[in-house]
Amino acid sequence: MNKLTVAASVLIGIFIIAFAAVLIVAIRLAGLSPGDTALLIIVYALTILSAIRGLRWLR
């Protein structure tokens, strides 16, 4: 992997973590139960994993 690919991967990782943090705060402020919060986070994680697998498949 060249430096540009590594930098892009790191930036995408930071974006995913930051978006997850904002999502968690928004869910908690909406007053959802912890079970609903956990379910939404699991769905978010599965969506991200699916997107990563799709990108790998395209290469």
C-alpha positions, 0 to 999 in steps of 0.5 A: 500500500502506498502512503496515499492509500494508507492516509485515505484509509485512516481518514475514512476510519476516523470519519466512521468513528466520529459519525458513530459518536455523533449517532450515539449522542443523537440517539441518547438525546432522543430518549431511546432505551439502551436496547434500541440504542444498541440495536441501531449501533449494531445495524450501523456497524453491519452497514459499515462492514457491508460497505467495506466488503463491497469496496474490497470486492470492487478492487 
